[in-house]
Amino acid sequence: MKELMIALQSGKTPLYEQIYLAIKRDIEDGKISFGEKLPSTRLLAANLNVSRFTVDLAYEQLVSEGYIQARAGSGFFVCDLSNLISGISDGEKHFDPQPRLEGEQTDVRIDFSPFAIDTAHFPYNSWKKRNREVMDEAADLLMSREAAGDRGLRETIATYLYRARGVHCTPDQILVGAGNEYLLMLLVQVLGGGLSVVMEDPTYMQAYEVFRHIGCKVRVGMMDEEGLLCCELDKCPADVVYVMPSHQFPMGMVMPLGRRQELLEWAAGAEGRYIIEDDHDSEFRYVGKPIPSLQSRDQKDCVIYFGTFSKSISPGLRMSYMVLPRHLSERFHRQFDFYASTVPTGQQLAVRRFLETGDFERHLNRMRRVYKAKHDFLLRELKKRSWVRRIRGENAGLHLVVAVDTAQTESELVAEALERGVRVYGMSSYRIGERTAKEPVTLLLGFGGLSEEELSEGLAVLDELLSGGNRNG
Amino acid sequence: MKELMIALQSGKTPLYEQIYLAIKRDIEDGKISFGEKLPSTRLLAANLNVSRFTVDLAYEQLVSEGYIQARAGSGFFVCDLSNLISGISDGEKHFDPQPRLEGEQTDVRIDFSPFAIDTAHFPYNSWKKRNREVMDEAADLLMSREAAGDRGLRETIATYLYRARGVHCTPDQILVGAGNEYLLMLLVQVLGGGLSVVMEDPTYMQAYEVFRHIGCKVRVGMMDEEGLLCCELDKCPADVVYVMPSHQFPMGMVMPLGRRQELLEWAAGAEGRYIIEDDHDSEFRYVGKPIPSLQSRDQKDCVIYFGTFSKSISPGLRMSYMVLPRHLSERFHRQFDFYASTVPTGQQLAVRRFLETGDFERHLNRMRRVYKAKHDFLLRELKKRSWVRRIRGENAGLHLVVAVDTAQTESELVAEALERGVRVYGMSSYRIGERTAKEPVTLLLGFGGLSEEELSEGLAVLDELLSGGNRNG
């Protein structure tokens, strides 16, 4: 086993990233070579005087980028990089920025991604039909749409949102864009930049990364089992609170009514406070009535509502929308009209027809049944497992949150499953802060993209790792 | 004529915006009512002790938003707003953020937009065919692509760019995104934000607005008839220079070789200096050989190349790409991989096929002939006009720059043409700084979207305004 020389520095770069970079550099420079074993996370953590979770994170990153691999029960080993580092004409060696892709596509048989959708039941025929109809509109298709998106599409979305989510808005308040991340970039500009944002933790990490990279300060809000402790918000100054009240990602809890009220009161308590309500998967609720949006209870024009077609139609569509309070939409149209819409006109018109014809509602009704069957199947199967300690986030969405009984670390478990062609997602990947030592190893198991057979096959691999396997890491 | 009470304040808000806002508020509040005449720009400028151009800009903004209209030879009058301000349920009146749209679509017969393309010669059949083929790929279409875009598409773009523009790059260096503005937002994040940017003036104002709104400092570079004075760059600190060396927008000049060299030397002169080369319309050059890209001469990895399909295919497609130097593309893939691609998978695959099958090259060859014919026609017609003082920007692109002989101000001319259903574009709209008083009234006349008949009809209206009309404003 290799001894690693890593000099950690206090500063802006997180510790786990420093460790990741140091090991990566050593591997690239050939200081650690193919097949060599890395120190155990426990040992390295002790040597560097950091928490084991920090080392876990670094190793997980190296595994996911294809630098090292976990072998069940025996530790982490350096991969053969010869096919990753491609010779460049001038003789220099450069790091291929996408080593993951090749490996992933051939190796992963079962992917429990919480973002995958069912492609077998997609209404290809009606979708193609709407697209063909749009293609016949010829010249109109070639012109770009106004900054906020096609007006007809926005009218259709406004009607849908009112009926399905109780969202009150005019089409002028809706902004259609190429995904939530882009819309967040726009929103921060409309709000004037340099914001102080409170987020739940764990959360939707893409939003966190966007805020961080465009100069916002992100603070983690206090949480308990029911979600964000809204009554604590007043203790620190903040401009924006980013929440998922209908179905928190990834934990799956629903924000109780009392907290919703507290949250709205916090926002109303001072000028310039806003709540971003990310309503990412509210289309899929399997038990009880849909939970009305927070926006529907907003009397003070302080909720900014985000919705997406990524789960309800497809992630490949790249289409989301936000609903701005009136004064913000006026500001947008006054100052940001110069932006061209980021969604191709053809796609906007096709989605508009898909909604207007009722294809969308029919598709949603069907998918609710399809996903409910998968959800119930996975839940039933998980309940049979002795290694399952606790299941959360049920009754909605496209994944379950499963705390497991194991002596392994989360990253070891994720890496070993990947070795066997099964991709599972550790809760730590969705955390802004470090995991507390008390928290059990927790996996996100997405079921949207998998059939019952594939779910069973994936669970069988987890059975191997968690029931019979090496319990001492 | 109304007397206006406007209190100007020195501060962050530009003077023209203060004037615009004050008049707008008075109109909305009913203090100035429908049909009333505003003071002449000359008088108001004298009263407020500001330049006449400042008032021009304010009036132009009010005209473009539908608050006031110009009547030929007699001045500016307040429009009937009753159809613009819509009653809101709670009894309050809110300003409809998009008053422009309704009016525009019915009134403008001839639009000399420099961004319009020819839709009559678009290869609808092959475009539809490629889209239909892609639709048959079913499930693959539903999945989103990696942050940088579909790999196959990037390979195809790399091949095209090398052949057509001499751009040296691997597919890993290419980033496909939903338009230049989005890609600029990403780029500024990759470069670390808070940049000091030098731009040409006049320039592509969307890029200017993006930089401004995401916290960059923009400085105007010294210009002469040949474009940016690159030898002056060293005099002030800057991180990025944004240029259009092959065909400056909107002026149309080509950056001479010597200046290109100076620019590259400036960038090589210090760590962290970059040149953004916006190669927006290089596909369309009608005389002589294409001018090789600046990127093709870059030995030090400091040029970031921007290209777009907005003119070569269509603005409705919303697809652009940037080519990053290797170290920046590595940084992107390391730190920004969490971003999902902003372009729908279907559109990426359709464009890839459009390029791979040769449809794209055939289309470009045809459009080059179509646009050359329009360009030659407009140039010939303009040369017959006595009111044309000077024509610039010829031999390439989709518009001409025409300095005209008139006693009217630019905004009066633009407004009066609009009154007659002809939209022309004043050079001031593309200026960061104020126009110098010496500069003649200058119009951008885009010809891409107009037939010869429409060009003639538009010119006839300008003849009316400029030859026979009131020469004293």
Interface residues (C-beta under 8 A of the other chain):
Chain A: H94 F95 D96 P97 Q98 L101 I117 T119 A120 F122 Y124 W127 K128 N131 R132 M135 A138 A139 L141 L142 M143 S144 R145 E146 R151 D172 A178 G179 E181 Y182 M185 Q189 G193 G194 M205 Q206 E209 H213 I214 G215 S310 S314 P315 G316 L317 R318 M319 R326 S329 E330 F332 H333 R334 F336 F338 Y339 A340 S341 T342 V343 P344 T345 G346 Q347
Chain B: H94 F95 D96 P97 Q98 L101 I117 T119 A120 F122 Y124 W127 K128 N131 R132 M135 A138 A139 L141 L142 M143 S144 R145 E146 R151 D172 A178 G179 E181 Y182 M185 Q189 G193 G194 M205 Q206 E209 H213 I214 G215 S310 S314 P315 G316 L317 R318 M319 R326 S329 E330 F332 H333 R334 F336 F338 Y339 A340 S341 T342 V343 P344 T345 G346 Q347
